Amino acid sequence: MINSGINFVELQKNSELFLNNIYALPLWVRQVVYLKTEQKLSEELDDFLELLNPKEPLQFLVPEITFKGKRELEERAGNFSDQFYVFLENCLQKFDIFEITLRNFWTLSETSSLFVRAIEKEFIELPKCESNYVIIQFLANKIRTGELLKRLGKIDVIQLENAIREQKRRLEAGNNIRIADVMIELGYITERDVKIILLFKDESKKRFIMGLGLASLKMDNQATVAQVYQNMQRELKRLEHENRILKARLRKLLNIKE
């Protein structure tokens, strides 16, 4: 198991810590954040759900570890990577995809790759929601855009085959074109559909670290990421301590009793 210097078992769930940091904001700040983000977020999610339409967000999916997976976790006979065994341990603790991704400083794309690998090895159960697993495979680069759209029911087999043939013809003629663009030209999907799909995939490659949001820093070294996390947690505690002092002084000045 990766030794990052953080005891994840004893830590509060990172997802809860993240949400609690938001809830701890003054009400007047939360109101502004809510009103300024509600419309934009609503529009983005409406577009996403209209196209991909998962029955429930894949982030809330809890991978179910199998008996074979539990045995591999105990024996480690497969000699998989440290990350893979951390993933299985998190599955054993019944964490959802969101929590697994946050607590290990992974991207959603990285978690998806581990998820698909575990499915292939029969270490976790196939998800009950087919559309979620299809999206996970797409984020893990196991299937392409055309296959994603077919399996989600947005195009049929004949349309996909027509698009593949047309793309092949264009490539042979020296015209380098994406299959998504071919499907747009054929009228099977819209430019907006492609934009949403590619945007979601691109966003899945971004690493979320509390305090930094969607970090643009490339921190693939686990020890470096863990150090950043620890520094941020120390800064949060310092700010909380200062906030308590200020509140105490204010209560004293205004003669307010708790």
C-alpha positions as CSV (number, residue, x, y, z in Angstrom):
1,M,0.0,0.0,0.0
2,I,1.2,3.5,-0.8
3,N,2.7,5.2,2.3
4,S,1.8,8.8,1.9
5,G,2.2,9.7,5.5
6,I,-1.6,10.1,5.9
7,N,-3.7,7.6,7.9
8,F,-6.7,7.5,5.6
9,V,-8.6,5.1,7.9
10,E,-8.6,7.6,10.7
11,L,-9.4,10.6,8.5
12,Q,-12.9,11.8,8.1
13,K,-14.2,11.0,4.6
14,N,-12.6,13.5,2.2
15,S,-15.9,14.0,0.5
16,E,-17.5,15.0,3.8
17,L,-14.6,17.2,4.7
18,F,-14.9,19.0,1.4
19,L,-18.6,19.5,1.9
20,N,-18.1,20.6,5.5
21,N,-15.7,23.3,4.3
22,I,-18.4,24.7,2.1
23,Y,-21.1,24.4,4.9
24,A,-18.7,26.3,7.2
25,L,-18.8,29.4,5.1
26,P,-21.0,32.2,6.4
27,L,-24.6,32.0,5.2
28,W,-24.3,35.3,3.3
29,V,-21.3,33.9,1.4
30,R,-23.0,30.5,0.7
31,Q,-26.0,32.4,-0.7
32,V,-23.9,34.3,-3.2
33,V,-22.0,31.1,-4.2
34,Y,-25.3,29.3,-4.7
35,L,-27.0,32.0,-6.8
36,K,-23.9,32.6,-9.0
37,T,-23.4,28.9,-9.7
38,E,-27.0,27.6,-9.8
39,Q,-27.8,28.8,-13.4
40,K,-24.5,27.8,-15.0
41,L,-24.3,24.5,-13.3
42,S,-28.0,23.7,-14.0
43,E,-27.4,24.4,-17.7
44,E,-24.3,22.2,-17.9
45,L,-25.9,19.3,-16.1
46,D,-29.1,19.5,-18.1
47,D,-27.1,19.2,-21.3
48,F,-25.1,16.3,-19.9
49,L,-28.0,14.4,-18.6
50,E,-30.0,14.9,-21.8
51,L,-27.2,13.2,-23.7
52,L,-25.7,10.6,-21.4
53,N,-28.8,10.2,-19.1
54,P,-27.3,8.1,-16.3
55,K,-29.9,6.8,-13.9
56,E,-27.7,8.0,-11.1
57,P,-24.3,9.8,-11.2
58,L,-21.4,7.4,-11.6
59,Q,-19.6,9.3,-8.8
60,F,-22.1,7.8,-6.3
61,L,-21.5,4.3,-7.6
62,V,-20.2,2.0,-4.8
63,P,-18.0,-0.8,-6.4
64,E,-18.9,-4.2,-4.9
65,I,-15.8,-6.3,-4.2
66,T,-16.1,-10.0,-5.0
67,F,-14.9,-13.0,-3.0
68,K,-12.1,-13.3,-5.6
69,G,-11.2,-9.6,-5.0
70,K,-11.1,-10.0,-1.2
71,R,-8.8,-13.0,-1.6
72,E,-6.5,-11.1,-4.0
73,L,-6.4,-8.2,-1.5
74,E,-5.3,-10.6,1.2
75,E,-2.8,-12.7,-0.8
76,R,-1.7,-10.1,-3.4
77,A,-0.7,-13.0,-5.6
78,G,-1.4,-11.0,-8.8
79,N,1.4,-8.6,-8.1
80,F,-0.6,-5.6,-9.2
81,S,0.3,-1.9,-8.6
82,D,0.0,-0.3,-5.2
83,Q,-2.8,1.9,-6.6
84,F,-4.7,-1.1,-7.7
85,Y,-4.6,-2.6,-4.2
86,V,-5.6,0.8,-2.6
87,F,-8.6,0.8,-5.0
88,L,-9.6,-2.7,-3.8
89,E,-9.2,-1.7,-0.2
90,N,-11.4,1.3,-0.7
91,C,-14.0,-1.0,-2.4
92,L,-13.8,-3.3,0.7
93,Q,-14.6,-0.2,2.8
94,K,-17.6,0.5,0.6
95,F,-16.5,3.9,-0.5
96,D,-18.2,5.4,-3.6
97,I,-16.3,6.5,-6.7
98,F,-16.3,10.1,-5.6
99,E,-14.8,9.3,-2.2
100,I,-12.2,6.9,-3.7
101,T,-11.1,9.6,-6.2
102,L,-10.9,12.3,-3.6
103,R,-9.1,10.4,-0.8
104,N,-6.4,9.1,-3.1
105,F,-5.9,12.4,-5.1
106,W,-6.7,10.6,-8.3
107,T,-8.5,11.9,-11.3
108,L,-11.8,10.4,-12.3
109,S,-10.1,9.0,-15.3
110,E,-7.5,7.2,-13.2
111,T,-10.2,5.8,-10.9
112,S,-12.2,4.6,-14.0
113,S,-9.1,2.8,-15.3
114,L,-8.7,1.0,-12.0
115,F,-12.4,0.2,-12.0
116,V,-12.4,-1.4,-15.4
117,R,-9.2,-3.3,-14.6
118,A,-10.8,-4.7,-11.5
119,I,-13.9,-5.7,-13.5
120,E,-11.8,-7.5,-16.1
121,K,-10.1,-9.5,-13.3
122,E,-13.5,-10.2,-11.7
123,F,-12.4,-8.5,-8.5
124,I,-15.6,-6.3,-8.4
125,E,-19.1,-6.9,-9.6
126,L,-20.4,-5.4,-12.8
127,P,-22.4,-2.2,-12.0
128,K,-26.2,-2.6,-12.2
129,C,-26.5,0.7,-14.1
130,E,-25.2,-0.2,-17.6
131,S,-25.0,3.5,-18.7
132,N,-22.6,4.3,-15.8
133,Y,-20.3,1.5,-16.7
134,V,-20.3,2.5,-20.4
135,I,-19.2,6.0,-19.3
136,I,-16.5,4.6,-17.0
137,Q,-15.2,2.5,-19.9
138,F,-15.1,5.7,-22.1
139,L,-13.2,7.7,-19.4
140,A,-10.8,4.8,-19.1
141,N,-10.2,4.9,-22.9
142,K,-11.5,1.3,-23.3
143,I,-14.2,2.4,-25.8
144,R,-14.3,5.2,-28.3
145,T,-16.9,7.9,-28.9
146,G,-18.9,5.9,-31.5
147,E,-19.2,2.9,-29.3
148,L,-20.2,5.0,-26.4
149,L,-23.0,6.6,-28.4
150,K,-24.2,3.2,-29.7
151,R,-24.3,1.5,-26.3
152,L,-26.1,4.5,-24.8
153,G,-28.7,4.2,-27.6
154,K,-27.9,7.5,-29.2
155,I,-27.1,5.9,-32.5
156,D,-27.8,2.4,-33.8
157,V,-25.5,-0.3,-35.2
158,I,-26.2,0.6,-38.8
159,Q,-25.4,4.3,-38.2
160,L,-22.1,3.4,-36.5
161,E,-21.1,1.1,-39.3
162,N,-22.0,3.7,-41.9
163,A,-19.9,6.3,-40.0
164,I,-16.9,3.9,-39.7
165,R,-17.0,3.2,-43.5
166,E,-17.2,6.9,-44.3
167,Q,-14.4,7.7,-42.0
168,K,-12.3,4.9,-43.6
169,R,-13.0,6.3,-47.1
170,R,-12.0,9.8,-46.0
171,L,-8.8,8.5,-44.4
172,E,-7.8,6.6,-47.5
173,A,-8.4,9.8,-49.5
174,G,-5.9,11.6,-47.2
175,N,-8.6,13.4,-45.1
176,N,-7.9,13.0,-41.4
177,I,-11.3,13.2,-39.8
178,R,-12.7,12.1,-36.4
179,I,-15.6,9.7,-36.4
180,A,-17.5,12.1,-34.3
181,D,-17.2,14.7,-37.1
182,V,-18.4,12.1,-39.6
183,M,-21.5,11.4,-37.5
184,I,-22.2,15.1,-37.3
185,E,-22.0,15.4,-41.1
186,L,-24.3,12.4,-41.5
187,G,-26.8,14.0,-39.2
188,Y,-26.6,11.3,-36.5
189,I,-25.5,13.6,-33.7
190,T,-25.0,17.3,-33.2
191,E,-21.8,19.4,-32.5
192,R,-23.3,20.1,-29.1
193,D,-23.4,16.3,-28.3
194,V,-19.7,15.9,-29.2
195,K,-18.8,19.0,-27.2
196,I,-20.5,17.7,-24.1
197,I,-18.9,14.2,-24.4
198,L,-15.4,15.5,-25.0
199,L,-15.7,18.2,-22.2
200,F,-16.7,15.6,-19.7
201,K,-13.8,13.3,-20.7
202,D,-11.4,16.3,-20.5
203,E,-12.7,17.3,-17.1
204,S,-12.3,13.7,-15.8
205,K,-8.5,14.1,-16.3
206,K,-8.3,17.0,-13.9
207,R,-7.2,16.3,-10.4
208,F,-9.4,17.8,-7.6
209,I,-7.6,18.9,-4.4
210,M,-9.6,20.7,-1.7
211,G,-8.6,24.3,-1.7
212,L,-7.4,24.3,-5.2
213,G,-10.4,23.0,-7.1
214,L,-9.7,21.6,-10.5
215,A,-5.9,21.7,-10.1
216,S,-4.0,22.7,-13.3
217,L,-0.8,21.4,-11.7
218,K,0.5,18.1,-12.9
219,M,1.2,16.2,-9.7
220,D,1.5,12.6,-10.6
221,N,3.9,11.8,-7.8
222,Q,1.8,10.4,-4.9
223,A,4.2,11.8,-2.2
224,T,4.1,15.3,-3.7
225,V,0.3,15.3,-3.8
226,A,0.1,14.1,-0.3
227,Q,2.5,16.8,0.9
228,V,0.3,19.5,-0.8
229,Y,-2.8,18.0,0.9
230,Q,-1.1,18.1,4.3
231,N,0.0,21.7,3.8
232,M,-3.5,22.7,2.8
233,Q,-5.0,21.0,5.9
234,R,-2.5,22.8,8.1
235,E,-3.5,26.1,6.5
236,L,-7.2,25.3,7.0
237,K,-6.6,24.6,10.7
238,R,-4.7,27.8,11.1
239,L,-7.5,29.8,9.5
240,E,-10.1,28.1,11.6
241,H,-8.1,28.9,14.7
242,E,-7.8,32.6,13.7
243,N,-11.5,32.7,13.0
244,R,-12.3,31.3,16.5
245,I,-10.1,34.0,18.1
246,L,-11.8,36.8,16.1
247,K,-15.2,35.5,17.0
248,A,-14.3,35.4,20.7
249,R,-13.0,39.0,20.5
250,L,-16.2,40.1,18.8
251,R,-18.4,38.4,21.4
252,K,-16.3,40.1,24.2
253,L,-16.6,43.5,22.5
254,L,-20.3,43.2,22.0
255,N,-20.8,41.5,25.4
256,I,-22.5,38.5,23.7
257,K,-22.8,35.4,25.8
258,E,-22.6,31.9,24.2
